[in-house]
Amino acid sequence: MMRRAQIKGWGKYLPEKIVTNHDLARFVDTSDEWITERTGIKERRQRGEGETTTSMAVAAAHDALAVAGITPADLNLIIVANSSPDYLLPSPANFIQHALGATCPAFTIAAGCSGWVYGLTTAHQFIQTGAYTNVLVIGVEIISYALDYTDRTTCVLFGDAAAAVVLQPATDGSGVLTFELGSDGSQAHNLWVPGGGTVNPVSQSVVDNREHYIRMNGQEVARFAMRKLLSCLQNITAQAGMTPADLDLIIPHQANLRIIEMAARHLDLPMDKFFVNVHKYANTSAASIPLALVEAIEQGRIKPGDTIGMVAFGSGLSWAGAVMQVGVREPTLASVNGNGHAKVTI
Ligand SMILES: CC(C)(COP(=O)(O)OP(=O)(O)OC[C@H]1O[C@@H](n2cnc3c(N)ncnc32)[C@H](O)[C@@H]1OP(=O)(O)O)[C@@H](O)C(=O)NCCC(=O)NCCS
């Protein structure tokens, strides 16, 4: 039987600081009503004093390793999906590897909100070929550092979080069944940070013009997101000889509840087929899909033998989706508590 990447451990880390829509409305020209109506978001987390991309990633990783019953020394590879690094050089994966006390290779994937699914499928390749056995895939973002809190069209949409998964080979036919990765660079400027790179290096004028912050053409991104959520879901399920209706749970990128509701309507599927936590955490970019996956496991929404579909979309503009079948012998799926600290191991 073919080797496929299977989830064997999972963990998450959420900063304690909660920023509600009402909190934002105190200093930005917005309202709880507008944000709730247009996005479904009620609150988001924001990193606190001393919390870094590395510290949040490491906390999530420790829980994932504990659930998998392995140590950092057992890891063959660490993949970090991130677009909000502690430093521009080296990449966050190196800091995280060192902080974990691991000695394996580590690299970062910068594919915006699609990054973690890019990481999952990359890990799957290494596992399928037999090159690696224990791969840690982390999605982590402190996206709040790149938000312009004078721009109401972006600052209300995002939150900080980390989540991590340990992947190991399954040979019982379960694991990653299909995937699709995509990029449409012609739309790069619809969601970007215009300053701070080689074309427009950090300068006083970059800072004065607030070009070191995220800028987004919301309507174009929403159109793209809608199109890709539907087509990617259809493509990855068709590859698996299924339709979206055959999935036990769909984990869409948590950017906007309206986008998820539109997808459900177009596919004629009930909303309870879709996992939703965007109201609690907003869009946590590369952490969004793994965070939703971990919460779905914790809440018992994913059961042994289930088939799940994940679809992400985001800056690039990029998209990425995968269908996974949970192993029938994964009896300890609901084994972590509220903030992702492992109580038991497999
Ligand atoms: C951002 C988004 C919610 C905006 O919703 P929308 O219905 O398209 O709103 P519009 O951009 O047309 O703006 C409508 C009005 O609301 C205003 N508005 C925008 N943000 C606002 C806010 N936070 N509070 C109050 N008003 C706001 C706009 O200024 C505009 O006002 P105007 O008509 O006076 O110019 C929506 O475009 C979206 O979800 N886009 C995708 C975003 C996304 O998912 N990005 C991440 C992808 S990974």
The ligand as an ORCA input file, in Angstrom:
! r2SCAN-3c Opt
* xyz 0 1
  C     -13.184     43.313      3.030
  C     -14.652     43.035      2.729
  C     -15.296     42.413      3.953
  C     -15.330     44.360      2.410
  O     -16.699     44.126      2.185
  P     -17.435     44.812      0.954
  O     -18.862     44.488      1.087
  O     -16.709     44.377     -0.287
  O     -17.188     46.329      1.242
  P     -16.607     47.422      0.249
  O     -15.129     47.222      0.114
  O     -17.451     47.445     -0.983
  O     -16.874     48.717      1.080
  C     -18.185     49.162      1.338
  C     -18.108     50.359      2.273
  O     -17.744     49.891      3.563
  C     -16.660     50.671      4.054
  N     -15.863     49.846      4.959
  C     -14.821     49.039      4.668
  N     -14.352     48.502      5.785
  C     -15.110     48.963      6.795
  C     -15.117     48.768      8.182
  N     -14.221     47.956      8.791
  N     -16.052     49.374      8.924
  C     -16.957     50.192      8.360
  N     -16.996     50.419      7.045
  C     -16.087     49.822      6.274
  C     -15.905     51.054      2.818
  O     -15.097     52.197      3.091
  C     -17.031     51.366      1.887
  O     -17.530     52.628      2.170
  P     -17.933     53.658      0.995
  O     -19.038     52.935      0.263
  O     -18.368     54.852      1.760
  O     -16.689     53.819      0.199
  C     -14.808     42.087      1.519
  O     -14.403     42.760      0.351
  C     -14.005     40.847      1.647
  O     -14.308     39.987      2.437
  N     -12.937     40.690      0.826
  C     -12.066     39.537      0.921
  C     -11.094     39.816      2.010
  C     -10.287     38.634      2.361
  O     -10.801     37.577      2.561
  N      -8.967     38.855      2.450
  C      -8.049     37.906      2.892
  C      -7.883     36.844      1.913
  S      -6.755     35.735      2.508
*
